[in-house]
């Protein structure tokens, strides 16, 4: 039986369904636990009238909260000791409510909410049905993918657009201006789009690496109105100086908070090494600190809107004719020209030499003991079959990795392997978040290598039965039905936003998994270990295992000149362990990557 929730026909997450039933078990008889909080069982006009008769001004409970009440509240509630006072409604107010009195002209009922859906009919298809999205528009200014929902059969839809621009990756300043643009645009929409939110229509604006993404979902009847509202505000974008200043400061804090987290800094460093022409968060932070202006933002937005490629996906209870109008509205309202050259939606990736490489940086959060170690093995330009094989290997690795590095060695709380698809170039990694008060990052890496050696032996001795059990488990995960329309849309959107368009990817991976053998998996892992295109990224915290004995602080340490001044650059550290002396040390990322060959743009298509 499908769970019942606010979306009616749509399923909730299993854990939410279980929690809801547990709550209902405390309130309803067992035959009503599934529907008791959703359905009214019988109509009783007397009960309704009795309830309404109690809703009178004289029975009102007024709660007044104000700092001006301090010192006038002698009572205290027993749990938190909160001060309060209690008194009856004054006779003057009671008499006023009982008679006729003029209404305040400033108090008015709101206008009718234009976003509330009234048409919940399921639309007839106006084109042949398909299991996967079909491209129904393809022009030099954009394309549109469409799929009529015939599976969930609900009066809802999802609309997504990616406005790709060659301007975004030109400089770190442009990336900062893009973040400002998206944040201020969302701020400008907050009030006019409030009624859409009340009507259960949702939208999200995302600053992507190569474009601005607009996501909408909700009842399909009025969803086009919300799309037009967003496009209108995008076309007529404005930024008040006070709003610009507020979001500039918020953005500095956001970058700061990213950089002081070891796991976020480690990811930034790893991708900065691997992806050619990527700008780091440190560079974005430096650009934000330079002091960009409103004029800089408006000039950037004008350039952004002048040259775009709009790619969209529409799924749900909408016709193909309606969907085409969405793309047309973008092009007509924004009046953009197509880019003069094709804009890649991926980065080119460096080909690591068959050596061990180490990039070791100091944590940007001074005094924080948390460290992170990620050991990454680059596989290279592979196909869909290799991707499925790597997923299987990582699935095999999860339990023994956790057992050895966390349970037995107690190196840290977060321990996990991962399958890495870096702009189409495959690899796998093992990550451990540890503390410098307990372990050095180089000790942790040695333990990761010890685990990988043992894991290779484990794969070699894996029985055929255990191998097939794991393959079956992964196939079942991929065969799992989507719980709601959003899951299907998310999967299809990944194919659109990466311009791969392999919408039947799951089916192809399942077919590949059925043909793998235990010997092939073991040989494949050992091949990657022996070729050893390895990159280790260490983010080093502050603690006895890294800093040595604590040093006596100076009597008067001067305060830092700025709350953000400590994260303006990376501090590279040398290797100290004999186990890492043969690794190529990276102390200047740009200098290191400039000498390496680049893989061509690559997509995993077949």
Number of C-alpha atoms within 10 A of each C-alpha: 5 12 19 17 17 9 13 12 14 17 20 18 11 11 8 13 16 13 10 17 19 13 12 18 15 10 13 15 10 11 9 16 18 21 16 17 16 13 9 8 9 6 8 8 9 9 10 10 10 10 10 10 9 11 10 9 12 13 9 10 9 8 7 8 8 7 6 7 12 10 9 10 12 10 12 12 9 8 6 7 9 10 15 16 11 9 5 7 14 8 9 8 11 12 11 10 13 10 7 8 8 5 8 7 6 6 7 8 6 6 6 8 12 12 22 18 18 9 11 13 12 16 16 11 15 11 12 8 13 12 12 18 21 19 14 15 17 11 10 11 17 20 18 24 24 23 27 26 25 16 11 16 16 21 19 23 23 23 24 24 25 24 21 28 25 20 21 23 17 12 16 21 23 20 24 25 26 25 19 22 24 19 20 21 19 19 14 19 14 13 10 14 19 14 17 23 16 12 17 14 23 18 20 12 16 16 20 18 18 21 25 21 21 19 17 21 23 22 24 24 19 19 25 18 13 22 20 15 14 22 18 15 15 21 16 11 15 17 18 11 11 10 14 20 16 12 17 23 12 14 20 18 15 12 20 22 14 17 22 17 18 27 21 15 24 26 14 18 21 19 16 19 23 23 21 17 16 19 19 16 22 21 18 21 25 21 19 21 16 9 10 16 14 18 11 13 21 16 12 19 20 12 16 21 19 15 21 27 23 24 22 26 25 29 26 28 26 26 19 21 11 11 22 18 12 19 20 14 15 21 18 9 14 18 14 18 14 18 17 9 7 11 15 14 18 18 20 21 28 21 20 23 15 12 15 21 22 23 24 25 22 18 28 23 19 12 10 18 20 22 28 30 26 26 22 24 23 26 23 19 18 17 16 16 20 19 20 21 20 22 19 21 22 19 18 20 21 15 12 17 22 19 14 18 23 19 14 9 12 14 23 19 14 13 23 19 22 18 20 19 16 18 19 24 26 20 22 20 18 24 25 26 22 26 24 20 18 16 17 25 29 21 14 23 23 14 16 22 14 13 19 19 13 15 19 17 13 15 20 16 12 14 13 11 10 12 18 16 12 15 23 15 13 18 20 12 11 14 12 8 10 14 15 16 21 15 12 14 22 13 15 22 22 14 16 22 22 14 14 15 21 16 19 13 18 16 13 15 20 20 13 17 21 12 9 17 13 18 15 10 18 19 14 14 18 18 12 16 17 10 15 19 20 24 26 24 26 33 27 30 28 21 21 16 17 19 14 10 9 8 7 6 7 7 6 6 7 7 7 9 8 7 10 16 12 15 20 17 12 17 12 19 17 14 18 9 12 9 12 17 13 12 17 15 20 22 17 12 15 13 10 13 21 11 9 13 12 16 18 14 15 19 19 20 14 12
